[in-house]
Amino acid sequence: MFRPASLFIGLRYTRAKNRNQFISLISLISVLGIALGITVLITVLSVVNGFDREIKKQIFGMISPITINSYDGQIDDWKEIESAIKLRQDVTAAAPFVSGQALLTNSDSTMPAMLIGILPKQENGISALPEKMTQGNLTQLNAGEFNIVIGKELAKKLNVTVGDYITVATLKGSFSTSNMTPRFKKFNVVGIFRAGGGGLGFDSKMAFINLQDGQQFFSLGSSISGLHVNVNNIYSAPAISQALQNQLPPSLIAWNWTNQLGDFFENIRTTKTMMFLIFVLIIAVAAFNLICTMVMVVKNKERDIAILRTLGATPSMILAIFVVQGVCIAFVGTLLGILGGVTLAYNVTALSNWIQNALHIELISSNVYFVNYLPSDLQWHDVWLISIVALILSLIATLYPAWNASRLELVEALSSD
């Protein structure tokens, strides 16, 4: 099969055994450096992607993408609004809720919490709360029974379990008139959930009751505090909330998750970008080590270059020969890096769990990182981007030694030992 002479000779040089052991060692270090940098970068980005996925799963399992509230704190004709919202094709579910600050007390323990009244049957379409129940069932929040479901950390701090009664207190009245009246009510703990959420405090700051019990407890009558809205695509929430805002009466406001958590996820995206740049520099160091390798190769092949020139090889052909050799070295390193990175990314969760169990230590705490394991989400577009960047950097590093080889003086090369 016909191949350009520069490609044929470059591949032969790559496959041939090198009599200079030092050059072979430098070549091996270049290959391993590129491979190691790519392996680490693929693994790190996969872990960052894994944390991003798990955090979104945790957060959007408890927070709806869109929330509709009223400026005065309550919505009266909410059933008509709910029906209109559900007609939209980009909306998957909508459910009413009431909410307010409360104090939960058991014996000598008192904890503040956000008390939320919901309709258990409609909550399936809004959040993953039913799936996060560790004790009891969300369907036990029956109207008129004043049952309550609390988070695992909150139950621990109050020292209560399913079947215990706690006292819930709130203030009724207006701060502006200083006419505040405390209101107390005993609730039966019928369920405990574990939602994680790290610093957001889902397990330590949230409690759920039936919507009608909440309306009665907060003296709202038939009004509600707002509507939770779920959508097909959480990234479309800003546009959908704006469309809903145009559709809603002026007294209502539609806000989305980016208003509350946009900076948080922007920080994750920035972290991923910075990690990519930092580890690309590591790959760059390994790639530019090719300069040393190729300078040594060119020095070792000076007589061969001179002979090729006398046989009619042009400077551009000599340049192409050594570019091919350098790119082949980089390609081997890149391929090894991809294999190592993909393998490690798929097994990093099991590996971290094994280390935690073997050493009896907790590397990842769910109170800080939302999960108690090292998640990984390999995205192939990251792999291809890393590979292309590594090959481009290696090509750049190869050009200077190859250019020097193309400018080699024939007489000097043939007269050298």
C-alpha positions as CSV (number, residue, x, y, z in Angstrom):
1,M,0.0,0.0,0.0
2,F,1.3,3.4,-0.9
3,R,2.4,5.6,2.0
4,P,4.2,9.0,1.9
5,A,7.9,8.5,2.5
6,S,7.9,10.8,5.6
7,L,5.1,8.8,7.2
8,F,6.8,5.4,6.4
9,I,10.2,6.5,7.8
10,G,8.6,8.2,10.8
11,L,6.7,5.0,11.7
12,R,9.9,2.9,11.2
13,Y,11.9,5.2,13.5
14,T,9.1,4.8,16.1
15,R,9.1,1.0,15.9
16,A,12.9,0.6,15.7
17,K,14.9,-0.3,18.8
18,N,17.0,2.5,20.0
19,R,20.6,1.7,20.9
20,N,20.8,4.7,23.2
21,Q,19.2,3.5,26.4
22,F,19.0,7.1,27.7
23,I,16.8,8.2,24.8
24,S,14.6,5.1,25.4
25,L,14.2,6.1,29.0
26,I,13.3,9.7,28.1
27,S,10.7,8.5,25.6
28,L,9.2,6.1,28.2
29,I,9.0,9.0,30.7
30,S,7.2,11.2,28.1
31,V,4.7,8.4,27.4
32,L,4.0,7.7,31.1
33,G,3.8,11.5,31.9
34,I,1.1,12.1,29.2
35,A,-0.7,8.9,30.2
36,L,-0.7,9.8,33.9
37,G,-1.9,13.4,33.3
38,I,-4.8,12.2,31.1
39,T,-5.7,9.4,33.6
40,V,-5.9,11.9,36.5
41,L,-7.8,14.5,34.5
42,I,-10.4,12.1,33.3
43,T,-10.9,10.7,36.8
44,V,-11.1,14.1,38.5
45,L,-13.6,15.5,36.0
46,S,-15.7,12.3,36.3
47,V,-15.7,12.7,40.1
48,V,-16.7,16.4,39.8
49,N,-19.5,15.4,37.3
50,G,-20.6,12.7,39.8
51,F,-20.8,15.2,42.6
52,D,-22.8,17.6,40.3
53,R,-25.2,14.8,39.4
54,E,-25.7,13.7,43.0
55,I,-26.1,17.2,44.4
56,K,-28.7,18.0,41.8
57,K,-30.5,14.7,42.6
58,Q,-30.4,15.5,46.3
59,I,-31.5,19.1,45.9
60,F,-34.1,18.7,43.3
61,G,-35.5,15.7,45.2
62,M,-36.6,18.2,47.9
63,I,-36.8,21.6,46.1
64,S,-39.2,22.2,43.2
65,P,-37.7,23.9,40.1
66,I,-40.4,26.6,40.2
67,T,-42.3,28.1,43.2
68,I,-45.2,30.5,43.0
69,N,-45.8,32.8,45.9
70,S,-47.9,35.9,46.7
71,Y,-46.5,39.2,47.8
72,D,-48.8,39.2,50.8
73,G,-47.9,35.6,51.8
74,Q,-51.1,33.8,50.8
75,I,-53.0,32.8,47.7
76,D,-56.8,32.6,47.8
77,D,-58.0,31.5,44.4
78,W,-55.2,28.9,44.0
79,K,-57.2,26.1,42.5
80,E,-57.9,28.0,39.3
81,I,-54.2,29.0,39.0
82,E,-53.1,25.4,39.6
83,S,-55.4,24.1,36.9
84,A,-54.1,26.7,34.4
85,I,-50.5,25.9,35.2
86,K,-51.1,22.1,34.7
87,L,-52.3,22.8,31.1
88,R,-48.8,23.8,30.0
89,Q,-47.0,21.0,28.2
90,D,-43.6,21.8,29.8
91,V,-45.1,21.4,33.3
92,T,-45.2,17.9,34.7
93,A,-46.9,18.6,38.1
94,A,-48.1,21.4,40.3
95,A,-49.1,21.1,44.0
96,P,-50.2,23.6,46.7
97,F,-48.4,24.1,50.0
98,V,-48.4,26.1,53.2
99,S,-45.3,26.9,55.1
100,G,-44.1,28.8,58.1
101,Q,-41.4,28.9,60.8
102,A,-42.1,26.8,63.9
103,L,-40.4,25.5,67.0
104,L,-40.6,21.8,67.6
105,T,-40.3,20.7,71.2
106,N,-39.9,17.4,73.0
107,S,-39.2,17.4,76.8
108,D,-36.2,19.7,77.2
109,S,-35.2,19.8,73.5
110,T,-36.4,22.6,71.2
111,M,-35.4,23.0,67.5
112,P,-36.5,25.5,64.9
113,A,-37.8,24.1,61.6
114,M,-39.6,25.0,58.4
115,L,-43.1,23.5,58.7
116,I,-44.5,22.7,55.3
117,G,-48.1,21.5,54.7
118,I,-48.5,19.3,51.6
119,L,-50.9,17.0,49.9
120,P,-49.2,13.6,50.1
121,K,-50.8,12.2,47.0
122,Q,-49.6,15.1,44.9
123,E,-46.1,15.1,46.4
124,N,-45.0,12.2,44.2
125,G,-45.0,14.5,41.2
126,I,-43.1,17.3,42.9
127,S,-40.4,15.8,45.0
128,A,-38.7,12.5,45.9
129,L,-39.8,12.8,49.6
130,P,-41.9,9.6,49.4
131,E,-38.7,7.7,48.3
132,K,-36.6,9.2,51.1
133,M,-38.7,7.9,54.0
134,T,-36.7,5.6,56.3
135,Q,-39.5,5.1,58.8
136,G,-43.3,5.4,58.3
137,N,-45.0,6.5,55.2
138,L,-45.9,9.9,53.7
139,T,-49.5,8.7,53.1
140,Q,-50.1,8.7,56.9
141,L,-50.3,12.5,56.8
142,N,-54.1,12.4,56.9
143,A,-56.1,15.6,57.2
144,G,-57.4,16.3,60.7
145,E,-55.1,13.8,62.4
146,F,-52.2,16.3,62.9
147,N,-49.5,13.9,62.0
148,I,-46.0,15.1,61.2
149,V,-43.0,13.7,59.2
150,I,-39.5,15.0,60.2
151,G,-36.0,14.7,59.1
152,K,-33.5,12.1,60.5
153,E,-31.2,14.8,62.1
154,L,-34.2,16.6,63.5
155,A,-35.5,13.4,65.1
156,K,-32.1,12.7,66.5
157,K,-31.8,16.2,68.1
158,L,-35.3,16.0,69.5
159,N,-34.8,12.4,70.6
160,V,-38.0,11.2,69.1
161,T,-39.0,8.3,66.9
162,V,-42.2,7.1,65.1
163,G,-45.1,7.1,67.5
164,D,-43.9,9.9,69.7
165,Y,-45.7,13.2,70.2
166,I,-44.0,16.6,69.8
167,T,-45.3,20.1,70.5
168,V,-45.2,22.5,67.6
169,A,-45.3,26.2,68.3
170,T,-45.6,29.3,66.0
171,L,-46.5,32.9,66.3
172,K,-49.8,34.3,65.1
173,G,-50.3,37.9,64.3
174,S,-48.3,40.8,62.8
175,F,-44.8,42.0,63.7
176,S,-45.8,45.5,62.6
177,T,-48.5,45.8,65.2
178,S,-46.5,43.9,67.9
179,N,-49.6,41.8,68.4
180,M,-48.0,38.4,68.4
181,T,-49.8,35.4,69.9
182,P,-48.1,32.0,70.4
183,R,-49.9,29.0,69.1
184,F,-49.2,25.4,70.2
185,K,-50.3,22.1,68.9
186,K,-49.3,18.5,69.6
187,F,-48.4,16.5,66.5
188,N,-47.8,12.7,66.2
189,V,-44.6,11.7,64.5
190,V,-45.6,9.2,61.8
191,G,-42.5,9.2,59.7
192,I,-38.8,10.0,59.4
193,F,-37.0,10.9,56.2
194,R,-33.4,11.1,55.2
195,A,-32.8,13.5,52.3
196,G,-29.2,14.5,52.8
197,G,-28.5,17.9,51.4
198,G,-25.3,18.7,53.3
199,G,-25.3,22.3,54.5
200,L,-28.8,22.9,53.1
201,G,-30.2,21.1,56.2
202,F,-33.1,19.2,54.7
203,D,-32.8,16.5,57.5
204,S,-32.4,19.0,60.3
205,K,-34.6,22.0,59.3
206,M,-37.7,20.6,57.5
207,A,-40.9,19.0,58.8
208,F,-44.0,18.1,56.8
209,I,-47.7,18.0,57.7
210,N,-51.0,17.7,55.8
211,L,-52.0,20.7,53.9
212,Q,-55.4,21.1,55.7
213,D,-53.7,20.7,59.1
214,G,-51.2,23.4,58.0
215,Q,-54.0,25.8,56.9
216,Q,-55.6,25.4,60.3
217,F,-52.4,25.7,62.3
218,F,-51.3,28.8,60.5
219,S,-54.9,30.2,60.4
220,L,-55.0,30.5,56.6
221,G,-58.5,29.3,56.1
222,S,-58.7,27.9,52.6
223,S,-55.7,29.9,51.4
224,I,-52.3,28.5,50.7
225,S,-48.7,29.9,50.9
226,G,-47.9,29.0,47.3
227,L,-47.6,26.4,44.6
228,H,-44.7,24.1,43.8
229,V,-44.2,23.4,40.1
230,N,-42.2,20.6,38.5
231,V,-41.0,20.8,34.8
232,N,-39.7,18.5,32.1
233,N,-36.3,20.0,32.1
234,I,-34.9,21.9,35.1
235,Y,-32.6,23.9,32.9
236,S,-35.7,25.4,31.2
237,A,-37.1,26.5,34.6
238,P,-35.9,30.2,34.2
239,A,-37.8,30.5,30.8
240,I,-40.8,28.7,32.1
241,S,-41.0,30.8,35.3
242,Q,-40.8,33.9,33.1
243,A,-43.7,32.6,30.9
244,L,-45.7,31.8,34.1
245,Q,-45.0,35.3,35.5
246,N,-46.5,36.8,32.4
247,Q,-49.5,34.5,32.8
248,L,-50.1,35.1,36.5
249,P,-51.9,38.0,38.2
250,P,-49.7,40.9,39.3
251,S,-50.0,39.9,42.9
252,L,-48.1,36.7,42.4
253,I,-44.5,36.0,41.7
254,A,-42.9,33.0,40.0
255,W,-39.3,32.3,41.0
256,N,-37.1,29.4,40.0
257,W,-34.2,27.4,41.4
258,T,-31.6,29.7,39.8
259,N,-32.7,32.5,42.0
260,Q,-31.9,30.5,45.1
261,L,-29.2,28.1,44.0
262,G,-27.8,29.6,40.8
263,D,-24.5,30.8,42.5
264,F,-24.1,27.4,44.1
265,F,-24.1,25.5,40.8
266,E,-22.1,28.2,39.1
267,N,-19.4,27.5,41.7
268,I,-19.5,23.8,40.8
269,R,-19.1,24.7,37.1
270,T,-16.2,27.1,37.8
271,T,-14.5,24.4,40.0
272,K,-14.7,21.9,37.1
273,T,-13.3,24.5,34.7
274,M,-10.4,25.4,37.0
275,M,-9.6,21.7,37.7
276,F,-9.5,21.1,33.9
277,L,-7.1,24.0,33.4
278,I,-4.8,22.9,36.3
279,F,-4.5,19.3,35.1
280,V,-4.1,20.4,31.5
281,L,-1.0,22.2,32.7
282,I,0.2,18.9,34.1
283,I,-0.4,17.3,30.7
284,A,1.4,20.2,29.1
285,V,4.5,19.6,31.2
286,A,4.5,16.0,30.2
287,A,3.8,16.9,26.6
288,F,6.7,19.4,26.4
289,N,9.0,16.7,27.9
290,L,8.7,15.5,24.3
291,I,11.0,18.4,23.4
292,C,13.8,16.7,25.3
293,T,13.0,13.4,23.8
294,M,12.9,14.6,20.2
295,V,16.0,16.8,20.6
296,M,17.9,13.6,21.7
297,V,16.3,11.6,18.8
298,V,17.3,14.2,16.3
299,K,20.9,14.4,17.6
300,N,21.1,10.6,17.4
301,K,19.7,10.5,13.8
302,E,21.9,13.3,12.4
303,R,23.8,11.0,10.0
304,D,20.5,9.4,8.9
305,I,19.1,12.9,8.2
306,A,22.2,13.8,6.1
307,I,21.9,10.6,4.1
308,L,18.2,11.2,3.4
309,R,19.0,14.8,2.3
310,T,21.6,13.6,-0.1
311,L,19.1,11.1,-1.5
312,G,16.8,14.0,-2.3
313,A,14.6,14.4,0.9
314,T,13.4,17.9,1.3
315,P,13.5,19.9,4.6
316,S,9.7,19.6,4.8
317,M,10.0,15.8,4.5
318,I,12.6,15.7,7.3
319,L,10.3,17.8,9.5
320,A,7.3,15.6,8.8
321,I,9.4,12.4,9.7
322,F,10.1,13.7,13.2
323,V,6.6,15.1,13.7
324,V,5.2,11.7,12.9
325,Q,7.6,10.1,15.4
326,G,6.7,12.6,18.1
327,V,2.9,12.3,17.5
328,C,3.2,8.5,17.7
329,I,4.8,8.8,21.1
330,A,2.1,11.2,22.2
331,F,-0.6,8.9,20.7
332,V,0.6,6.0,22.7
333,G,0.6,8.1,25.9
334,T,-2.9,9.4,25.1
335,L,-4.3,5.9,24.5
336,L,-2.8,4.6,27.7
337,G,-4.2,7.6,29.6
338,I,-7.7,7.1,28.2
339,L,-7.6,3.4,29.1
340,G,-6.4,4.2,32.6
341,G,-8.7,7.2,33.1
342,V,-11.9,5.4,31.9
343,T,-11.0,2.3,34.0
344,L,-10.4,4.4,37.2
345,A,-13.4,6.6,36.6
346,Y,-15.7,3.5,36.4
347,N,-14.2,2.0,39.6
348,V,-13.3,5.0,41.7
349,T,-16.5,4.6,43.8
350,A,-15.8,1.0,44.6
351,L,-12.1,1.8,45.3
352,S,-12.9,4.7,47.7
353,N,-15.5,2.5,49.5
354,W,-12.9,-0.3,49.9
355,I,-10.4,2.2,51.3
356,Q,-13.0,3.5,53.8
357,N,-13.9,0.0,54.9
358,A,-10.3,-1.3,55.0
359,L,-8.9,1.7,57.0
360,H,-12.2,2.3,59.0
361,I,-12.2,6.0,58.1
362,E,-14.8,8.3,56.5
363,L,-13.3,10.0,53.5
364,I,-16.6,11.6,52.4
365,S,-19.2,13.0,54.9
366,S,-22.8,13.4,53.8
367,N,-23.1,16.4,56.2
368,V,-20.6,18.3,54.0
369,Y,-20.6,16.7,50.5
370,F,-24.3,15.6,50.2
371,V,-23.2,12.0,49.8
372,N,-21.1,9.6,51.9
373,Y,-19.2,8.0,49.0
374,L,-17.1,9.2,46.0
375,P,-19.5,9.5,43.0
376,S,-18.3,9.3,39.4
377,D,-20.1,10.2,36.2
378,L,-17.9,9.6,33.1
379,Q,-18.8,11.9,30.2
380,W,-17.3,10.9,26.9
381,H,-17.2,14.4,25.5
382,D,-14.7,15.2,28.4
383,V,-12.6,12.2,27.4
384,W,-12.4,13.3,23.7
385,L,-11.7,16.9,24.7
386,I,-8.9,15.9,27.0
387,S,-7.4,13.6,24.3
388,I,-7.5,16.3,21.6
389,V,-5.9,18.9,23.9
390,A,-3.1,16.4,24.8
391,L,-2.4,15.6,21.2
392,I,-2.4,19.3,20.2
393,L,0.0,20.1,23.0
394,S,2.2,17.2,22.0
395,L,2.2,18.3,18.4
396,I,3.3,21.8,19.4
397,A,6.1,20.3,21.5
398,T,7.3,18.2,18.6
399,L,7.5,21.1,16.1
400,Y,10.7,22.7,17.4
401,P,13.0,19.6,17.4
402,A,11.6,18.6,14.0
403,W,12.2,22.0,12.6
404,N,15.8,21.9,13.8
405,A,16.2,18.5,12.1
406,S,15.0,20.0,8.8
407,R,17.6,22.8,9.0
408,L,20.5,20.4,9.7
409,E,23.7,21.2,7.8
410,L,24.8,18.2,5.6
411,V,28.5,18.6,5.9
412,E,28.4,19.0,9.6
413,A,26.2,15.9,10.1
414,L,28.3,13.7,7.8
415,S,31.6,14.7,9.4
416,S,30.3,14.1,13.0
417,D,31.1,10.9,14.8
